[in-house]
Amino acid sequence: DLCPAEEETENTVTGVQSNAVDLCPAEEDNILCKWENDPCLFINKHLSPEEKRLISELGPCQPLANDLFGYQFPKNTNGRHFNEQWYFRVLPDGKRVIRDWLSYSPKLNKVFCLPCILFGSDKNISSKMSWAINGYDGWQNGRNNISAHELTASHINSSVILKIQKTTLPILPSLEYGRKMKVTTNQKIVSELIDIVIFLAQHNIAFRGHKENWSSNIKGNFKDLVILMVSQSPILSSHLSLVKSKGKKTTSFITWERQNQLIDCVSQSIKCTINKEIFEASFFSISIDSTFDASRTEQIS
């Protein structure tokens, strides 16, 4: 038996000439490609947890007939086609509830189960392959088979997993946010250390001291300037406390190796700036200092 809306659609299929506007192949491809949640884009693919989360956020692909090429669902060899009324399940009290798992592929003209694609197990079983891999297009018994699938144990299990995934805080975005915050903090720390490097270099002041232990009274100009700036920089203060408590277990950016790396980075930046100015200038001059040795030969260091 067909519901009134389905019966009307079936009558349209049998013998009534369509008034759909003919489109060229290019226009048809544009219509078919506009669905970013079309199941054909991710079936038979190994999906990462992040990809599954993004697909679940997009939801099922449920276009209406007016959205498709020719303004109708394509017919199969038996003259049958998908019915948009199947997107809804009718409850015993007559209320219609949307099937948020049923996903239609305009490209393949088949329907899929979104939860089974994302979280289904034992997809090699023939009954499950039709909903998660191959797609279902048995339109003659479409409504009954769709209703039967949503009662299967595999579908219920996959749907529960999908609901849990949507309601819990995603792990990867949380980790990514924490990583970005750590990178931002490190950038601010290094920026302040670079200011110290530039200050010492401009004044031709030595970086290191004879003793550089944290217990020493004088720890070298670089470390002493870091300690001086701690009172004005909460980020540097927090970082220095972490370095003192964990020692070699954390990246300090303050060791002599890191000091040399910062000096090299500043040097490379200055060279790049000079090269850029030379290439952009029409003319440039060079100023050099020379001296004469005992043989009256001019020497340039």
Phi, psi and omega in degrees: 000145180249143173289162184308317182294322179290321180298321179296322179293318181295323177296325179293326182293320188270091166093351180270128183288135181281144177261016183296147179277131179287136179242151178286162182305323181296320179293322179297317179297322179297320180292317183290331185271357186278352183267102182285347177254021176298126182304333182297343183281341184223004174287154180060025178236146175279115186258135175284162177304323180292321178294320177297320180296317180296319179294319179295328177291326177292328180081182182287154176272112184227069178288153174267167182301322181292345180273350190260169175299128182078002178059034175199158176285139182298145179269150173270189183295338179269006180079012179264157178209166179293148180243126182295345176292341180287350174294346185244148174247131182267120179281163180304331180275005178090355180285139180261129180239131182290140176275099184281006178254339186280119184236121181263137178258107177298331182288319184260347185057048178219161176250151181226162174260113184298313178299323180291327176295317187279320189229010181290146176247160181055050181290349181283346176293133189304320182294332181271332179299324184294335182259339184247338185234301186278331184089157182244132178220028176277075189294336183298321178245032187302310185296317181293317182289327176294317178295323180292322183294322184287358176257356181286153182295321181295320179293316181298317180297316180295321180294322178295317178299318180297318179297319180295319179299323182286330185268342179265158180289122180301137183287311185298315176300325179294317178295320180295320178296317178297321179294318180296320178296320179295318179297317180298317179297315180297322179297320179293321179296311181297324179299319180288325177292325177296323177300321178293318179301314181296320180298312181295320181292320180296329182259009179053044181258138179297146181275315190259164179241178181292317176234130185239019177290152180295339180275350181286149178292318177243118189253011186100152185299320183296307182295322180295324176291325176299314179296323179296321182282346181301323182293340181253354185229105178299322181295314179293325178296315178297320181293318181295322177296321179294319180295318181293325183280323184259342178063234184286354181283352179227155178284121187265329186066008187245346182297165182297328177296317180292325177299315179296322178296320178294320177298317179297319180296317178296320179298314179297322179295319179295318179298318179297320179295317179296315179300320180296316179295324179294314181293329181277341183274145176286322179223154174208156180235160180237130177252124182228156175252136180226167178213161180256137177273189184297333180271011180065027176263131182287132181240140177238126181274000000 
